[in-house]
Amino acid sequence: MKGLSSYPNPLLRGPRLGGSVPTPHPWYRFGRYLLRMTVSPFWQVRVFNRHFEPANGGAVYICNHQSFLDPALMGMALRRPMNFMARDSLFRIPLFKQLIASVNAFPVRRGTVDFSAIKQAMRRLKAGGQVTVFAEGTRTSNGRIDKFLPGVAVLAQRAARWTVPVVIDGAFEAWPRSQLLPSPGNVVVQYAPPIPQSEARKMKAEVLIESVRQTLIQMQSDIRRRTGRPALKYD
């Protein structure tokens, strides 16, 4: 992956993030450290362009969805704490509900436009938090990046100061949805330059989300070329 950077935003270095950016809760920091220690040796994970993480302000990260571990992969290398949407059925599991809620997850109903989840995401963004959205709504069945759900544009245009496209590649090969347990593999997480809210508001909602999707497809194609994986064909 020569030519891509892997350093954090210089404004977010140090034990305290500065300004109005909240420092991650000790439990969140422990969980992030534990994930790095357990995921990275099993999967060779490389993260690039971390310096695109905004230093302040609400930021929505629009990401593709390849495996169960995508929430951990998406945020474990960033400095600021991340909030995640998780399917509501996970919150019905005793103890697991408390666990995922403690690392900033909140429920979303799949297969429908969940206005309560969208409102919760908007509240967290307007409070200056970071929120990850897996815009396809479910894990891919073939590695390709499917069409995005339309509600994503609402967060980018109305609540988030920044919209950050991010792509994960290699997790599908290591843990496809048809496979019960993961296998070792090479995974790349790559961030794109953040889109300011002023730019997002200039575009129609459908144009914005398709533009982000095409950015992810282009990044995925570049990653697969660099890592020697077969190219994925899109219409």
CYANA upper distance limits for C-alpha pairs under 8 A (distance plus 0.5 A):
  1 MET  CA    223 ILE  CA      8.10
  1 MET  CA    226 ARG  CA      6.51
  1 MET  CA    227 THR  CA      7.72
  4 LEU  CA     48 PHE  CA      6.65
  4 LEU  CA     49 ASN  CA      7.27
  5 SER  CA     48 PHE  CA      5.96
  5 SER  CA     49 ASN  CA      5.70
  5 SER  CA     50 ARG  CA      8.12
  6 SER  CA     47 VAL  CA      6.78
  6 SER  CA     48 PHE  CA      5.06
  6 SER  CA     49 ASN  CA      5.93
  6 SER  CA     50 ARG  CA      6.44
  6 SER  CA     51 HIS  CA      8.00
  7 TYR  CA     48 PHE  CA      8.16
  7 TYR  CA     49 ASN  CA      7.40
  7 TYR  CA     50 ARG  CA      6.31
  7 TYR  CA     51 HIS  CA      6.39
  8 PRO  CA     12 LEU  CA      7.62
  8 PRO  CA     13 ARG  CA      7.82
  8 PRO  CA     49 ASN  CA      8.20
  8 PRO  CA     50 ARG  CA      5.39
  8 PRO  CA     51 HIS  CA      4.93
  8 PRO  CA     52 PHE  CA      8.35
  8 PRO  CA     53 GLU  CA      8.04
  8 PRO  CA     78 LEU  CA      7.82
  8 PRO  CA     79 ARG  CA      8.05
  9 ASN  CA     13 ARG  CA      7.56
  9 ASN  CA     50 ARG  CA      7.07
  9 ASN  CA     51 HIS  CA      4.37
  9 ASN  CA     52 PHE  CA      7.09
  9 ASN  CA     53 GLU  CA      6.78
  9 ASN  CA     54 PRO  CA      8.08
  9 ASN  CA     55 ALA  CA      7.60
 10 PRO  CA     51 HIS  CA      7.76
 11 LEU  CA     17 LEU  CA      8.12
 11 LEU  CA     55 ALA  CA      6.60
 12 LEU  CA     16 ARG  CA      8.41
 12 LEU  CA     17 LEU  CA      5.69
 12 LEU  CA     18 GLY  CA      7.99
 12 LEU  CA     55 ALA  CA      6.65
 12 LEU  CA     79 ARG  CA      7.08
 12 LEU  CA     80 ARG  CA      8.42
 13 ARG  CA     17 LEU  CA      7.24
 13 ARG  CA     79 ARG  CA      8.39
 16 ARG  CA     23 THR  CA      6.63
 17 LEU  CA     21 VAL  CA      6.54
 17 LEU  CA     22 PRO  CA      7.61
 17 LEU  CA     23 THR  CA      6.73
 17 LEU  CA     79 ARG  CA      8.49
 17 LEU  CA     80 ARG  CA      8.17
 19 GLY  CA     56 ASN  CA      8.43
 20 SER  CA     56 ASN  CA      7.96
 21 VAL  CA     55 ALA  CA      8.38
 21 VAL  CA     56 ASN  CA      6.56
 21 VAL  CA     57 GLY  CA      8.38
 21 VAL  CA     80 ARG  CA      8.21
 21 VAL  CA    128 GLY  CA      7.82
 22 PRO  CA     80 ARG  CA      8.27
 23 THR  CA     80 ARG  CA      7.69
 23 THR  CA     81 PRO  CA      8.05
 24 PRO  CA     28 TYR  CA      6.60
 24 PRO  CA     29 ARG  CA      6.67
 24 PRO  CA     80 ARG  CA      7.20
 24 PRO  CA     81 PRO  CA      5.84
 25 HIS  CA     29 ARG  CA      6.79
 26 PRO  CA     30 PHE  CA      6.60
 27 TRP  CA     31 GLY  CA      6.62
 27 TRP  CA    102 SER  CA      8.17
 27 TRP  CA    103 VAL  CA      8.08
 28 TYR  CA     32 ARG  CA      6.65
 28 TYR  CA     81 PRO  CA      8.09
 28 TYR  CA    102 SER  CA      7.93
 28 TYR  CA    103 VAL  CA      6.01
 29 ARG  CA     33 TYR  CA      6.65
 30 PHE  CA     34 LEU  CA      6.56
 31 GLY  CA     35 LEU  CA      6.62
 31 GLY  CA    103 VAL  CA      8.28
 32 ARG  CA     36 ARG  CA      6.82
 32 ARG  CA     72 ALA  CA      8.31
 32 ARG  CA     76 MET  CA      5.97
 33 TYR  CA     37 MET  CA      6.81
 33 TYR  CA     76 MET  CA      8.35
 34 LEU  CA     38 THR  CA      6.67
 35 LEU  CA     39 VAL  CA      6.00
 35 LEU  CA     40 SER  CA      8.16
 35 LEU  CA     72 ALA  CA      7.59
 35 LEU  CA     76 MET  CA      7.71
 36 ARG  CA     40 SER  CA      6.05
 36 ARG  CA     76 MET  CA      7.39
 37 MET  CA     41 PRO  CA      7.41
 38 THR  CA     42 PHE  CA      7.32
 39 VAL  CA     43 TRP  CA      6.32
 39 VAL  CA     45 VAL  CA      8.39
 40 SER  CA     44 GLN  CA      5.97
 40 SER  CA     45 VAL  CA      6.05
 42 PHE  CA    184 PRO  CA      6.15
 42 PHE  CA    185 GLY  CA      7.96
 43 TRP  CA    184 PRO  CA      5.86
 43 TRP  CA    185 GLY  CA      5.52
 43 TRP  CA    186 ASN  CA      6.17
 43 TRP  CA    187 VAL  CA      7.11
 44 GLN  CA    184 PRO  CA      8.47
 44 GLN  CA    185 GLY  CA      6.81
 44 GLN  CA    186 ASN  CA      5.20
 44 GLN  CA    187 VAL  CA      6.51
 45 VAL  CA    186 ASN  CA      6.58
 45 VAL  CA    187 VAL  CA      5.29
 45 VAL  CA    188 VAL  CA      6.28
 45 VAL  CA    189 VAL  CA      8.01
 46 ARG  CA    187 VAL  CA      6.88
 46 ARG  CA    188 VAL  CA      5.41
 46 ARG  CA    189 VAL  CA      6.77
 47 VAL  CA     77 ALA  CA      7.69
 47 VAL  CA    188 VAL  CA      6.39
 47 VAL  CA    189 VAL  CA      5.20
 47 VAL  CA    190 GLN  CA      6.28
 48 PHE  CA    188 VAL  CA      8.29
 48 PHE  CA    189 VAL  CA      6.82
 48 PHE  CA    190 GLN  CA      5.29
 48 PHE  CA    191 TYR  CA      6.98
 49 ASN  CA    190 GLN  CA      6.60
 49 ASN  CA    191 TYR  CA      5.84
 49 ASN  CA    192 ALA  CA      7.49
 50 ARG  CA     77 ALA  CA      7.94
 50 ARG  CA     78 LEU  CA      7.16
 50 ARG  CA    190 GLN  CA      8.24
 50 ARG  CA    191 TYR  CA      7.00
 52 PHE  CA    164 VAL  CA      8.40
 52 PHE  CA    191 TYR  CA      7.18
 52 PHE  CA    192 ALA  CA      7.19
 52 PHE  CA    193 PRO  CA      6.04
 52 PHE  CA    194 PRO  CA      6.98
 53 GLU  CA     78 LEU  CA      7.63
 53 GLU  CA    164 VAL  CA      8.33
 53 GLU  CA    194 PRO  CA      8.18
 54 PRO  CA     59 ALA  CA      7.73
 54 PRO  CA    162 TRP  CA      7.94
 54 PRO  CA    194 PRO  CA      7.95
 56 ASN  CA    128 GLY  CA      7.52
 57 GLY  CA    125 LEU  CA      8.30
 57 GLY  CA    126 LYS  CA      8.49
 57 GLY  CA    128 GLY  CA      5.12
 57 GLY  CA    129 GLY  CA      7.41
 57 GLY  CA    160 ALA  CA      8.12
 57 GLY  CA    161 ARG  CA      6.28
 57 GLY  CA    162 TRP  CA      7.84
 58 GLY  CA    124 ARG  CA      8.12
 58 GLY  CA    125 LEU  CA      4.91
 58 GLY  CA    126 LYS  CA      6.43
 58 GLY  CA    127 ALA  CA      7.34
 58 GLY  CA    128 GLY  CA      4.52
 58 GLY  CA    129 GLY  CA      5.34
 58 GLY  CA    130 GLN  CA      6.03
 58 GLY  CA    131 VAL  CA      8.46
 58 GLY  CA    159 ALA  CA      7.89
 58 GLY  CA    160 ALA  CA      5.40
 58 GLY  CA    161 ARG  CA      5.65
 58 GLY  CA    162 TRP  CA      6.92
 59 ALA  CA    125 LEU  CA      6.93
 59 ALA  CA    128 GLY  CA      8.00
 59 ALA  CA    129 GLY  CA      7.12
 59 ALA  CA    130 GLN  CA      5.22
 59 ALA  CA    131 VAL  CA      6.88
 59 ALA  CA    160 ALA  CA      5.63
 59 ALA  CA    161 ARG  CA      6.31
 59 ALA  CA    162 TRP  CA      5.06
 59 ALA  CA    163 THR  CA      6.16
 59 ALA  CA    164 VAL  CA      7.49
 60 VAL  CA    125 LEU  CA      7.85
 60 VAL  CA    130 GLN  CA      6.32
 60 VAL  CA    131 VAL  CA      5.36
 60 VAL  CA    132 THR  CA      6.34
 60 VAL  CA    133 VAL  CA      7.54
 60 VAL  CA    155 LEU  CA      7.61
 60 VAL  CA    156 ALA  CA      7.11
 60 VAL  CA    160 ALA  CA      6.45
 60 VAL  CA    162 TRP  CA      6.87
 60 VAL  CA    163 THR  CA      5.47
 60 VAL  CA    164 VAL  CA      6.68
 61 TYR  CA    130 GLN  CA      7.94
 61 TYR  CA    131 VAL  CA      6.61
 61 TYR  CA    132 THR  CA      5.18
 61 TYR  CA    133 VAL  CA      6.54
 61 TYR  CA    163 THR  CA      6.43
 61 TYR  CA    164 VAL  CA      5.16
 61 TYR  CA    165 PRO  CA      6.30
 61 TYR  CA    166 VAL  CA      7.09
 62 ILE  CA    132 THR  CA      6.73
 62 ILE  CA    133 VAL  CA      5.63
 62 ILE  CA    134 PHE  CA      6.65
 62 ILE  CA    135 ALA  CA      6.71
 62 ILE  CA    152 VAL  CA      8.49
 62 ILE  CA    163 THR  CA      7.69
 62 ILE  CA    164 VAL  CA      6.68
 62 ILE  CA    165 PRO  CA      5.47
 62 ILE  CA    166 VAL  CA      6.57
 62 ILE  CA    212 VAL  CA      8.28
 63 CYS  CA     74 MET  CA      8.47
 63 CYS  CA    132 THR  CA      7.65
 63 CYS  CA    133 VAL  CA      6.66
 63 CYS  CA    134 PHE  CA      5.51
 63 CYS  CA    135 ALA  CA      6.83
 63 CYS  CA    165 PRO  CA      6.72
 63 CYS  CA    166 VAL  CA      5.44
 63 CYS  CA    167 VAL  CA      6.04
 63 CYS  CA    168 ILE  CA      7.89
 63 CYS  CA    216 LEU  CA      8.37
 64 ASN  CA    134 PHE  CA      6.06
 64 ASN  CA    135 ALA  CA      6.98
 64 ASN  CA    136 GLU  CA      7.08
 64 ASN  CA    145 ILE  CA      6.73
 64 ASN  CA    166 VAL  CA      7.89
 64 ASN  CA    167 VAL  CA      6.29
 64 ASN  CA    168 ILE  CA      7.01
 64 ASN  CA    216 LEU  CA      8.17
 65 HIS  CA     70 ASP  CA      7.03
 65 HIS  CA    134 PHE  CA      6.27
 65 HIS  CA    135 ALA  CA      8.33
 65 HIS  CA    136 GLU  CA      7.38
 65 HIS  CA    137 GLY  CA      8.45
 65 HIS  CA    138 THR  CA      7.08
 65 HIS  CA    139 ARG  CA      5.35
 65 HIS  CA    140 THR  CA      6.63
 65 HIS  CA    145 ILE  CA      8.34
 65 HIS  CA    168 ILE  CA      7.94
 66 GLN  CA     70 ASP  CA      7.20
 66 GLN  CA    139 ARG  CA      5.67
 66 GLN  CA    140 THR  CA      6.00
 66 GLN  CA    143 GLY  CA      7.15
 66 GLN  CA    168 ILE  CA      7.70
 66 GLN  CA    169 ASP  CA      8.00
 66 GLN  CA    171 ALA  CA      6.23
 66 GLN  CA    172 PHE  CA      5.36
 66 GLN  CA    175 TRP  CA      8.36
 66 GLN  CA    176 PRO  CA      7.54
 67 SER  CA    139 ARG  CA      6.69
 67 SER  CA    140 THR  CA      8.49
 67 SER  CA    171 ALA  CA      6.41
 67 SER  CA    172 PHE  CA      6.47
 67 SER  CA    175 TRP  CA      6.43
 67 SER  CA    176 PRO  CA      6.81
 67 SER  CA    177 ARG  CA      7.26
 68 PHE  CA    139 ARG  CA      8.50
 68 PHE  CA    175 TRP  CA      8.39
 69 LEU  CA     73 LEU  CA      6.66
 70 ASP  CA     74 MET  CA      6.30
 70 ASP  CA    168 ILE  CA      8.07
 70 ASP  CA    171 ALA  CA      8.34
 71 PRO  CA     75 GLY  CA      7.03
 71 PRO  CA     84 PHE  CA      7.60
 71 PRO  CA    132 THR  CA      8.24
 72 ALA  CA     76 MET  CA      6.16
 73 LEU  CA     77 ALA  CA      8.24
 73 LEU  CA    189 VAL  CA      7.75
 74 MET  CA    132 THR  CA      8.42
 74 MET  CA    166 VAL  CA      8.41
 74 MET  CA    168 ILE  CA      8.14
 74 MET  CA    189 VAL  CA      7.45
 75 GLY  CA     81 PRO  CA      8.25
 75 GLY  CA     82 MET  CA      6.77
 80 ARG  CA    130 GLN  CA      8.06
 81 PRO  CA    129 GLY  CA      8.09
 81 PRO  CA    130 GLN  CA      7.33
 82 MET  CA    104 ASN  CA      7.35
 82 MET  CA    129 GLY  CA      7.71
 82 MET  CA    130 GLN  CA      5.58
 82 MET  CA    131 VAL  CA      6.22
 82 MET  CA    132 THR  CA      7.44
 83 ASN  CA    103 VAL  CA      8.06
 83 ASN  CA    104 ASN  CA      5.29
 83 ASN  CA    105 ALA  CA      6.18
 83 ASN  CA    106 PHE  CA      8.28
 83 ASN  CA    124 ARG  CA      8.46
 83 ASN  CA    129 GLY  CA      7.88
 83 ASN  CA    130 GLN  CA      6.39
 83 ASN  CA    131 VAL  CA      5.02
 83 ASN  CA    132 THR  CA      6.67
 84 PHE  CA    104 ASN  CA      6.77
 84 PHE  CA    105 ALA  CA      5.04
 84 PHE  CA    106 PHE  CA      6.84
 84 PHE  CA    131 VAL  CA      6.30
 84 PHE  CA    132 THR  CA      5.74
 84 PHE  CA    133 VAL  CA      7.48
 85 MET  CA    105 ALA  CA      6.16
 85 MET  CA    106 PHE  CA      5.72
 85 MET  CA    107 PRO  CA      6.26
 85 MET  CA    108 VAL  CA      6.49
 85 MET  CA    117 ALA  CA      8.10
 85 MET  CA    131 VAL  CA      8.46
 85 MET  CA    132 THR  CA      7.55
 85 MET  CA    133 VAL  CA      7.18
 86 ALA  CA     90 LEU  CA      7.63
 86 ALA  CA    105 ALA  CA      6.69
 86 ALA  CA    106 PHE  CA      6.43
 86 ALA  CA    107 PRO  CA      5.53
 86 ALA  CA    108 VAL  CA      6.34
 87 ARG  CA     91 PHE  CA      8.18
 87 ARG  CA    107 PRO  CA      5.97
 87 ARG  CA    108 VAL  CA      5.49
 87 ARG  CA    109 ARG  CA      6.35
 87 ARG  CA    110 ARG  CA      6.85
 88 ASP  CA     92 ARG  CA      7.73
 88 ASP  CA    107 PRO  CA      5.07
 88 ASP  CA    108 VAL  CA      5.72
 88 ASP  CA    109 ARG  CA      5.97
 88 ASP  CA    110 ARG  CA      8.18
 89 SER  CA     93 ILE  CA      7.95
 90 LEU  CA     96 PHE  CA      7.77
 90 LEU  CA     97 LYS  CA      6.99
 90 LEU  CA    107 PRO  CA      8.46
 91 PHE  CA     96 PHE  CA      7.52
 91 PHE  CA     97 LYS  CA      4.92
 91 PHE  CA     98 GLN  CA      8.47
 91 PHE  CA    107 PRO  CA      7.39
 92 ARG  CA     97 LYS  CA      7.04
 93 ILE  CA     97 LYS  CA      6.31
 94 PRO  CA     98 GLN  CA      8.13
 95 LEU  CA     99 LEU  CA      6.75
 96 PHE  CA    100 ILE  CA      6.71
 97 LYS  CA    101 ALA  CA      6.60
 98 GLN  CA    102 SER  CA      6.52
 99 LEU  CA    103 VAL  CA      7.40
100 ILE  CA    104 ASN  CA      7.26
100 ILE  CA    105 ALA  CA      5.97
100 ILE  CA    106 PHE  CA      8.44
101 ALA  CA    105 ALA  CA      5.26
101 ALA  CA    106 PHE  CA      6.77
106 PHE  CA    117 ALA  CA      8.02
106 PHE  CA    120 GLN  CA      8.50
107 PRO  CA    117 ALA  CA      7.08
108 VAL  CA    114 ASP  CA      6.79
108 VAL  CA    116 SER  CA      8.34
108 VAL  CA    117 ALA  CA      5.78
109 ARG  CA    113 VAL  CA      8.16
109 ARG  CA    114 ASP  CA      6.30
109 ARG  CA    117 ALA  CA      8.34
110 ARG  CA    114 ASP  CA      8.22
110 ARG  CA    137 GLY  CA      7.59
111 GLY  CA    137 GLY  CA      8.44
113 VAL  CA    151 GLY  CA      7.90
114 ASP  CA    118 ILE  CA      6.92
115 PHE  CA    119 LYS  CA      6.56
116 SER  CA    120 GLN  CA      6.67
117 ALA  CA    121 ALA  CA      6.65
118 ILE  CA    122 MET  CA      6.65
118 ILE  CA    151 GLY  CA      8.25
118 ILE  CA    155 LEU  CA      8.04
119 LYS  CA    123 ARG  CA      6.67
120 GLN  CA    124 ARG  CA      6.88
121 ALA  CA    125 LEU  CA      6.67
121 ALA  CA    131 VAL  CA      7.28
121 ALA  CA    155 LEU  CA      8.01
122 MET  CA    126 LYS  CA      6.51
122 MET  CA    155 LEU  CA      6.73
122 MET  CA    158 ARG  CA      8.46
122 MET  CA    159 ALA  CA      5.90
122 MET  CA    160 ALA  CA      8.08
123 ARG  CA    127 ALA  CA      6.70
123 ARG  CA    159 ALA  CA      8.35
124 ARG  CA    128 GLY  CA      7.13
124 ARG  CA    129 GLY  CA      5.78
124 ARG  CA    130 GLN  CA      7.84
124 ARG  CA    131 VAL  CA      7.97
125 LEU  CA    129 GLY  CA      5.32
125 LEU  CA    130 GLN  CA      6.65
125 LEU  CA    131 VAL  CA      7.32
125 LEU  CA    159 ALA  CA      6.33
125 LEU  CA    160 ALA  CA      6.05
125 LEU  CA    161 ARG  CA      8.47
126 LYS  CA    159 ALA  CA      6.08
126 LYS  CA    160 ALA  CA      7.20
133 VAL  CA    152 VAL  CA      8.02
134 PHE  CA    138 THR  CA      7.91
135 ALA  CA    148 PHE  CA      5.48
135 ALA  CA    149 LEU  CA      6.19
135 ALA  CA    152 VAL  CA      7.05
136 GLU  CA    140 THR  CA      8.48
136 GLU  CA    145 ILE  CA      7.96
136 GLU  CA    146 ASP  CA      6.42
136 GLU  CA    147 LYS  CA      6.53
136 GLU  CA    148 PHE  CA      5.15
136 GLU  CA    149 LEU  CA      6.46
137 GLY  CA    148 PHE  CA      7.96
137 GLY  CA    149 LEU  CA      7.23
139 ARG  CA    177 ARG  CA      7.43
140 THR  CA    144 ARG  CA      7.04
140 THR  CA    145 ILE  CA      7.49
140 THR  CA    146 ASP  CA      7.73
140 THR  CA    172 PHE  CA      8.27
140 THR  CA    177 ARG  CA      8.09
141 SER  CA    176 PRO  CA      7.75
141 SER  CA    177 ARG  CA      7.16
142 ASN  CA    172 PHE  CA      8.35
143 GLY  CA    172 PHE  CA      6.29
143 GLY  CA    173 GLU  CA      8.27
143 GLY  CA    232 LEU  CA      8.26
144 ARG  CA    232 LEU  CA      7.14
144 ARG  CA    233 LYS  CA      8.50
144 ARG  CA    234 TYR  CA      8.25
145 ILE  CA    213 ARG  CA      8.06
145 ILE  CA    216 LEU  CA      8.36
145 ILE  CA    217 ILE  CA      7.27
147 LYS  CA    210 GLU  CA      8.50
147 LYS  CA    213 ARG  CA      8.18
148 PHE  CA    152 VAL  CA      8.16
148 PHE  CA    209 ILE  CA      7.33
148 PHE  CA    210 GLU  CA      8.03
148 PHE  CA    213 ARG  CA      7.81
150 PRO  CA    154 VAL  CA      8.49
150 PRO  CA    205 ALA  CA      7.99
150 PRO  CA    206 GLU  CA      7.50
150 PRO  CA    209 ILE  CA      7.91
151 GLY  CA    155 LEU  CA      7.84
152 VAL  CA    156 ALA  CA      7.19
152 VAL  CA    209 ILE  CA      7.65
153 ALA  CA    157 GLN  CA      6.47
153 ALA  CA    205 ALA  CA      5.86
153 ALA  CA    206 GLU  CA      8.07
153 ALA  CA    208 LEU  CA      7.33
153 ALA  CA    209 ILE  CA      6.67
154 VAL  CA    158 ARG  CA      6.16
154 VAL  CA    159 ALA  CA      7.94
154 VAL  CA    205 ALA  CA      8.14
155 LEU  CA    159 ALA  CA      5.66
155 LEU  CA    160 ALA  CA      6.43
156 ALA  CA    160 ALA  CA      5.64
156 ALA  CA    161 ARG  CA      8.07
156 ALA  CA    162 TRP  CA      7.63
156 ALA  CA    163 THR  CA      6.36
156 ALA  CA    197 GLN  CA      7.18
156 ALA  CA    200 ALA  CA      7.11
157 GLN  CA    197 GLN  CA      6.43
157 GLN  CA    200 ALA  CA      6.13
157 GLN  CA    201 ARG  CA      5.74
158 ARG  CA    197 GLN  CA      8.43
160 ALA  CA    197 GLN  CA      7.06
161 ARG  CA    196 PRO  CA      6.51
161 ARG  CA    197 GLN  CA      5.55
162 TRP  CA    194 PRO  CA      6.29
162 TRP  CA    195 ILE  CA      6.00
162 TRP  CA    196 PRO  CA      5.22
162 TRP  CA    197 GLN  CA      6.15
163 THR  CA    194 PRO  CA      5.80
163 THR  CA    195 ILE  CA      5.42
163 THR  CA    196 PRO  CA      7.00
163 THR  CA    197 GLN  CA      7.75
164 VAL  CA    191 TYR  CA      7.51
164 VAL  CA    192 ALA  CA      6.73
164 VAL  CA    193 PRO  CA      6.93
164 VAL  CA    194 PRO  CA      4.90
164 VAL  CA    195 ILE  CA      6.80
165 PRO  CA    191 TYR  CA      6.58
165 PRO  CA    192 ALA  CA      5.84
165 PRO  CA    193 PRO  CA      7.89
165 PRO  CA    194 PRO  CA      7.55
165 PRO  CA    212 VAL  CA      6.77
165 PRO  CA    215 THR  CA      7.77
165 PRO  CA    216 LEU  CA      7.17
166 VAL  CA    189 VAL  CA      7.67
166 VAL  CA    190 GLN  CA      6.16
166 VAL  CA    191 TYR  CA      4.88
166 VAL  CA    192 ALA  CA      6.55
166 VAL  CA    216 LEU  CA      7.14
167 VAL  CA    189 VAL  CA      6.35
167 VAL  CA    190 GLN  CA      6.00
167 VAL  CA    191 TYR  CA      7.14
167 VAL  CA    216 LEU  CA      6.15
167 VAL  CA    219 MET  CA      7.45
167 VAL  CA    220 GLN  CA      7.08
168 ILE  CA    187 VAL  CA      7.67
168 ILE  CA    188 VAL  CA      6.28
168 ILE  CA    189 VAL  CA      5.15
168 ILE  CA    190 GLN  CA      7.19
168 ILE  CA    220 GLN  CA      8.10
169 ASP  CA    187 VAL  CA      6.27
169 ASP  CA    188 VAL  CA      5.86
169 ASP  CA    189 VAL  CA      7.19
169 ASP  CA    220 GLN  CA      7.00
169 ASP  CA    223 ILE  CA      7.93
169 ASP  CA    224 ARG  CA      8.22
170 GLY  CA    174 ALA  CA      6.93
170 GLY  CA    185 GLY  CA      7.49
170 GLY  CA    186 ASN  CA      6.30
170 GLY  CA    187 VAL  CA      4.92
170 GLY  CA    188 VAL  CA      6.94
171 ALA  CA    175 TRP  CA      6.30
171 ALA  CA    176 PRO  CA      7.94
171 ALA  CA    185 GLY  CA      7.87
171 ALA  CA    186 ASN  CA      8.01
171 ALA  CA    187 VAL  CA      6.15
172 PHE  CA    176 PRO  CA      5.18
172 PHE  CA    177 ARG  CA      8.28
173 GLU  CA    185 GLY  CA      7.81
174 ALA  CA    182 PRO  CA      6.31
174 ALA  CA    183 SER  CA      5.64
174 ALA  CA    184 PRO  CA      6.54
174 ALA  CA    185 GLY  CA      5.65
174 ALA  CA    186 ASN  CA      8.18
175 TRP  CA    179 GLN  CA      6.68
175 TRP  CA    180 LEU  CA      8.50
175 TRP  CA    181 LEU  CA      7.33
175 TRP  CA    182 PRO  CA      5.08
175 TRP  CA    183 SER  CA      6.86
176 PRO  CA    182 PRO  CA      8.45
188 VAL  CA    223 ILE  CA      8.03
190 GLN  CA    219 MET  CA      8.21
195 ILE  CA    199 GLU  CA      7.06
195 ILE  CA    200 ALA  CA      7.19
196 PRO  CA    200 ALA  CA      6.94
197 GLN  CA    201 ARG  CA      6.58
198 SER  CA    202 LYS  CA      7.24
199 GLU  CA    203 MET  CA      7.69
200 ALA  CA    208 LEU  CA      7.09
203 MET  CA    207 VAL  CA      6.60
203 MET  CA    208 LEU  CA      6.21
204 LYS  CA    208 LEU  CA      6.65
205 ALA  CA    209 ILE  CA      6.88
206 GLU  CA    210 GLU  CA      6.63
207 VAL  CA    211 SER  CA      6.46
208 LEU  CA    212 VAL  CA      6.84
209 ILE  CA    213 ARG  CA      6.64
210 GLU  CA    214 GLN  CA      6.60
211 SER  CA    215 THR  CA      6.78
212 VAL  CA    216 LEU  CA      6.85
213 ARG  CA    217 ILE  CA      6.74
214 GLN  CA    218 GLN  CA      6.60
215 THR  CA    219 MET  CA      6.73
216 LEU  CA    220 GLN  CA      6.50
217 ILE  CA    221 SER  CA      6.61
218 GLN  CA    222 ASP  CA      6.75
219 MET  CA    223 ILE  CA      6.64
220 GLN  CA    224 ARG  CA      6.66
221 SER  CA    225 ARG  CA      6.69
221 SER  CA    231 ALA  CA      6.93
221 SER  CA    232 LEU  CA      7.79
222 ASP  CA    226 ARG  CA      6.70
223 ILE  CA    227 THR  CA      6.57
224 ARG  CA    228 GLY  CA      6.33
224 ARG  CA    229 ARG  CA      5.25
224 ARG  CA    230 PRO  CA      7.08
224 ARG  CA    231 ALA  CA      6.85
225 ARG  CA    229 ARG  CA      6.72
225 ARG  CA    230 PRO  CA      7.92
225 ARG  CA    231 ALA  CA      7.53
